[in-house]
């Protein structure tokens, strides 16, 4: 689950995603590596973005860019599912 905590810094986000995808803390360092990792992931993958509204204004541009990269991966990786949740409600 990705929420405002993972978007606090670029590094926090990339470390979180690297660890989540089994690549380790240094496995993803930029958006190109994020795209490669998510689009080439072989197993079914569900990414949940939780409470997007809680992301601070100064981090929204980065968050939108990273979510856009992940959304683009859906064109290549048919096993990728992305879900947006607000509170307990799913906004799929």
N, C-alpha and C positions, 0 to 999 in steps of 0.2 A: 504494500500500500504506500503510495506516495502522498504526502501531505505537506503542509507549510514548513515543517521541520526539515525535510529533505531539500527544500529550496532556499534555505537560509544563505548558503554560499554555493558558488559553482562547484567547488571541491566537495562539499558535503553531498551534493546531488550525484556527482560522478562516482564517488566512493560508494555511496548507497547502491547505485545501479550496478556497479562492478561486482560488489559482494552479492547482491540479489541474483545476478545472473551466473554466479559461480566463477567469476573471473578474478576475484580478489580485489583488494582496495585500490590497486594500481591498474586494474584491467581496463578501465574506461577513463580517458583524460579529456575528451572533447566530444563535440556533437557528431563528428564523423565516426569515431570509435563507438559511440552510442548507437548510431544507425546500423553500423556493421554488426554489432553484438546482438541487437534486437532482431534485425531482419534475418540473421543467420542462425538464430536460436532454433534448435531442432525439436525440442519438446513443446507441447502446448504451453502457452504463456498467457497469463492474465495479469494485466496491469490495472490497478485501481487507483484513480486520482481522487483523494478524499478531501472535502472541504476546500476547494480551490479558492473560495472567497476569503479564506484565512491567510492566504499568501500576501505578504506585505506589498504595498504598492511599488516599492523600489525593486522588488524581485519578480514582479509580474512579467516584465518583458522577457527575462530569462526563462521563466516557467512556461510562457506561451511558446517560446522557441523550442524548448525541449519536448513539450507535449506535441508540437507540430512534427518534430523529427520522429517521435514514436508513432504518431498517426500515419505518417508516410510509410513506415515499415509495414503497415497492414497490406500494402499493395504487393509486397514481396513475400511476407510471412503469413500464410493463411491460417496458421495455428495461433496467431496473436489475437487476443481479445482485450479491448480497452473499455473500462467502465468508469463512469464519473459518479461519485456519491456525495451527497450533501446531508450531513447528519446520518440518519438511518435510512434515508431515501436514496434509491438508485436512480441515476439520470442517464441510463444507457442510451 
